[in-house]
Amino acid sequence: MSPFALTPARKERLADIVYGQILTEISSGQHNAGDKLPSEAELSLRFGVSRPVVREALLRLGSDGLVQSRRGIGTFVSKKPSTRLTELADSSELSWYLRAFEPRIVLETEAARLAAERRTRADIERARTAIEELRVAIAAGELGQAQDIAFHEAIAEAAGNDFFGALLNDLRAPVTQTMNIGLELARGRSAGRRLRIIEEHTRVLDAIAAGDGEASASYMKYHLLQARAALLDAQHLEASQALGGGPQR
């Protein structure tokens, strides 16, 4: 009988590893905002991978707003993530976690829009309870990960289509990890900045309760974009708080 072999949940991609290595160099201060990165050829030689792999990693870093490519000149660092980012997650996993935001934004934005049309009183109460429990958890110094997830699951359920909840569950691993990292980073901020998460959840729910599909979708998309940006920009939470952020309607 042949030995049983476990199959990895996902295949590790070389581009993700290179992404993580460059991200680590940026977050550690080896490359600062405005600095020019080594050329694709130099990075390829340094990391021992092909230039297409380096190019894919740089394209993903560009999509995440961390670097900017200037045709004929080179690639420059745009912003610096928190130094704690690579302490909270394996650098080679970060690209995978961040990619999960793309389908999540599409999925949850539309779920919020439909929830405004189909929500029941029980749906609203379930989501409001999740918000209040998250408030209590944050006040107690806890991450509140379970309560955060409960809110998003309640909105998916309020959309009135089981596939939304099932698809969100399929993204559970990266969603849970990004929430964990984001909440951990936020815990190092003032209580007011941590409560920004509560305010964003409340805006989404209030719009759903009012039956305003466009506002519900807009606030949900804004909330998820803010969560993604907060992972990647050390100054994001401070700037967001100073500006009193929120989507324009």
C-alpha positions, 0 to 999 in steps of 0.5 A: 500500500502506497504511503498517503501524501497530504496535498498542500492547500495551495501551491506556493508561487515564486512571484509571491515569494519575491513580492514578500521579499521586496515588501520586507525590504520596503517595510524594514526601511531598506528602500524608502518612499521615492527610492528607485528599486534595482532593475528587473535584471538585478532583482532576477539575479539577486533572488535567483528567479526569471525576469517574468517572475520578478515582473509579476511580483512588481506588477502586484506590488504596483497594483497594491500601490506600494511601487510605481513603474515609470516607463523608461526610468524604473520602478520607485517605492510609493509608500511604506507599510507598517514594520509590523506587517511582516512580523504578523504574517509570512511575507510570502503569504501576504500577496495571496492574502491581499489578492483575496480582497479583489473577489471579496470586494466584488462579492460583499459590495453586491451582497450589501446592495441586495441586503438593502432590498431583501433584509428582514428585521432578524437580519438587521438585529443579527448584524447590529448585535455583531457590531455591538459585540465587536465594540465590547471586544475592542474596548476590552483590548481584544482583536474582535476577529470573530465578531468582525467575521460575524458582521460580514456573514450577517450581511451576506445572509441578509442578501437572501441568497445562500451562495453569497455565504458559501462563497464568502466561506470559501475565502475564509482562510485569507479573509480571517488572516487579513482581518487578524492582521488589520485588527492587530495593527489597529490595536496599536493605535488609539481607541478612537482609531480602532473604533473607526471599524465600528463606524464603517460597519454602522454606516453599512448597516444603517444604509441597509436598514434604510433600504438604500442599495447604492449607499449600502454598496458604496459604504461596504466597498469603502470599508473593504478598501480602507481595510486593504489600504490600512494593511499596506500604508503605515500612515493610512489610519492616521490620514484617514482619521484626520480627514474623517474618511467616508465615501462621497455620495 
